[in-house]
């Protein structure tokens, strides 16, 4: 089952630059539909209740850098279980930088909400 996550009201900050998503033999995985290489970007997702670190897979490498405020488009969560272990895999259509003017507005709003 795949679940689309509503990202409205959530600020995302890159905590680790995008890395290739490799298989167990060290080869970079590719998207089954497009053939594009898969990348994993570690993000901190923050809202009024707190923060969570998630790793999000995308087809193609997002052009983002560490500590950058970003937008996550069409975030999908897929619960999984293998050999008694389980978790949630996150995949997004794209991860894009928040425009500079919007980043200042979002940061200012977050600071005001915390005050």
C-alpha positions as CSV (number, residue, x, y, z in Angstrom):
1,X,0.0,0.0,0.0
2,X,1.2,3.5,-0.9
3,X,0.1,6.6,1.0
4,X,0.5,10.1,-0.3
5,X,1.7,12.5,2.5
6,X,0.3,16.0,2.7
7,X,3.3,18.3,3.0
8,X,1.3,21.6,3.5
9,X,2.5,23.2,6.7
10,X,5.7,21.2,6.8
11,X,9.2,22.7,6.4
12,X,11.8,20.5,4.9
13,X,15.5,21.1,5.3
14,X,18.3,19.1,3.6
15,X,20.4,17.4,6.3
16,X,22.6,15.3,3.9
17,X,23.2,16.0,0.2
18,X,21.7,13.6,-2.3
19,X,23.5,10.3,-2.6
20,X,23.2,7.5,-5.2
21,X,20.8,4.7,-4.1
22,X,22.8,1.5,-4.5
23,X,21.9,-2.1,-4.5
24,X,23.7,-4.7,-2.3
25,X,26.4,-5.0,-4.9
26,X,27.2,-1.3,-5.0
27,X,25.5,-0.5,-8.3
28,X,23.2,2.5,-8.5
29,X,19.6,1.5,-8.8
30,X,17.4,3.0,-11.6
31,X,13.8,3.9,-11.8
32,X,11.8,1.0,-13.3
33,X,9.7,3.3,-15.6
34,X,12.1,5.9,-16.8
35,X,15.5,4.3,-16.3
36,X,16.8,7.4,-14.4
37,X,19.3,6.8,-11.6
38,X,17.8,6.8,-8.1
39,X,19.1,9.1,-5.4
40,X,18.4,9.4,-1.7
41,X,18.2,12.8,0.1
42,X,18.1,13.0,3.9
43,X,15.6,15.7,5.1
44,X,14.5,17.1,8.4
45,X,10.7,17.5,8.2
46,X,9.4,20.0,10.8
47,X,5.9,21.2,11.8
48,X,4.3,22.6,14.9
49,X,4.6,19.2,16.7
50,X,8.3,18.6,16.2
51,X,10.8,17.2,13.7
52,X,11.6,13.9,12.0
53,X,14.5,12.9,9.9
54,X,13.5,11.0,6.7
55,X,15.3,9.6,3.7
56,X,13.5,10.4,0.4
57,X,14.2,8.6,-2.9
58,X,13.9,10.4,-6.2
59,X,14.5,9.5,-9.8
60,X,17.3,11.8,-10.8
61,X,19.5,13.8,-8.5
62,X,17.9,16.8,-6.8
63,X,19.9,20.0,-7.2
64,X,19.9,20.9,-3.5
65,X,22.6,21.4,-0.9
66,X,22.9,20.7,2.9
67,X,20.9,23.1,5.1
68,X,18.8,24.3,2.2
69,X,15.0,24.8,2.7
70,X,13.2,22.6,0.0
71,X,9.8,21.7,-1.3
72,X,8.9,18.0,-1.6
73,X,6.5,17.2,-4.5
74,X,4.2,14.2,-4.3
75,X,5.7,12.5,-1.2
76,X,4.6,8.8,-1.0
77,X,5.1,6.6,2.0
78,X,5.3,2.8,1.5
79,X,5.3,0.6,4.6
80,X,7.5,-2.5,4.3
81,X,8.4,-5.7,6.3
82,X,11.2,-8.1,5.5
83,X,12.4,-10.9,7.7
84,X,10.6,-9.6,10.8
85,X,11.9,-6.0,10.3
86,X,9.8,-3.1,9.1
87,X,9.8,0.5,8.3
88,X,8.5,3.1,5.8
89,X,10.2,4.0,2.5
90,X,9.7,7.5,1.2
91,X,9.7,8.5,-2.4
92,X,9.0,11.8,-4.0
93,X,8.4,13.1,-7.6
94,X,10.9,15.9,-6.9
95,X,12.8,17.8,-4.3
96,X,13.3,21.4,-5.2
97,X,14.9,24.5,-3.5
98,X,12.4,27.0,-2.0
99,X,12.9,30.3,-3.8
100,X,15.1,32.7,-1.8
101,X,12.3,35.2,-1.0
102,X,10.0,32.4,0.1
103,X,12.7,30.8,2.3
104,X,13.1,34.0,4.2
105,X,9.3,34.2,4.7
106,X,9.1,30.6,5.9
107,X,12.1,31.0,8.2
108,X,10.6,34.2,9.7
109,X,7.2,32.5,10.1
110,X,8.7,29.6,11.8
111,X,10.7,31.9,14.2
112,X,7.5,33.9,14.9
113,X,5.5,30.7,15.7
114,X,8.2,29.5,18.1
115,X,8.3,32.9,20.0
